[in-house]
Structures are given as C-alpha cells and as structure tokens.
C-alpha cells in the first residue's frame, strides 16, 4: 500500500519500508531501549535499598490499601 522501495536511515539497505527505518532495525532499537529501561529500573531499586527503602514492600502496602478502599474499608 504505502510501501515504496527506499533506503533505511539506520542500515542503508534498500527495501520496502513505511517510515524511515526498516522493520529489523526498528525491532533492534526497541529491544535495546527496553534493555536499558530494565537496567535503569534495577539501578533505581538498588539506590532505594541503599537509603533503606524497600520498593517491593512499598508496592505491597499500596496494593493492600487499594483493595481496602475497593472493599469499602477505610
């Protein structure tokens, strides 16, 4: 449909693409970004634990509070 043979801005291969980046390059970039996001999340948890805050227990406390509110308890 809207695909025409152009060159990918990342790899330079000529292929039918919709945007400026071919599908394999777009998938690779997305995987890389998700990996970095996971690394940042791990680093943030590590820093919180250094300061004496356990992010996992905080999350559990919030879940209990939300369930209580849904049940009508205050």
C-alpha positions in Angstrom: 0.0 0.0 0.0 2.1 2.9 1.3 5.3 1.0 1.0 7.9 2.0 -1.6 11.4 1.0 -2.0 13.6 3.4 -0.1 16.8 3.2 2.0 16.7 2.6 5.7 18.2 5.5 7.7 20.0 3.1 10.1 21.4 0.3 7.9 21.1 1.8 4.5 19.6 -1.2 2.8 17.1 -0.5 0.0 13.8 -2.2 0.8 10.1 -1.6 1.0 9.5 0.4 4.2 6.7 2.5 5.6 8.6 5.1 7.6 12.3 6.0 7.6 13.5 2.8 9.4 13.2 -0.8 8.2 11.4 -3.3 10.5 14.6 -5.3 11.6 16.3 -2.0 12.6 13.2 -0.8 14.4 12.9 -4.1 16.4 16.6 -4.0 17.3 16.4 -0.4 18.5 13.2 -1.2 20.6 14.9 -4.3 22.2 17.9 -2.1 23.1 15.7 0.6 24.6 13.8 -2.0 26.7 17.0 -3.4 28.0 18.2 0.0 29.1 14.9 0.6 30.8 15.3 -2.7 32.7 18.8 -1.7 33.7 17.6 1.7 35.0 14.8 0.1 37.0 17.4 -2.2 38.6 19.7 0.7 39.4 16.8 2.7 40.9 15.8 -0.2 43.2 19.4 -0.6 44.2 19.7 3.1 45.1 16.5 3.0 47.1 17.7 0.0 49.1 20.9 1.9 49.9 18.8 4.5 51.5 16.8 2.0 53.5 13.6 1.9 51.3 12.4 -1.4 50.0 10.4 -0.6 46.9 8.8 -4.1 46.8 7.3 -3.8 50.3 6.0 -0.3 49.4 4.3 -1.7 46.4 2.6 -4.4 48.5 1.4 -1.8 51.1 -0.2 0.2 48.3 -1.9 -2.9 46.9 -3.5 -3.7 50.3 -4.6 -0.1 50.7 -6.2 0.0 47.2 -8.0 -3.3 47.9 -9.3 -2.0 51.2 -10.6 1.1 49.5 -12.4 -1.0 46.8 -14.0 -3.1 49.6 -15.3 0.0 51.3 -12.9 -0.2 54.3 -11.1 3.0 55.3 
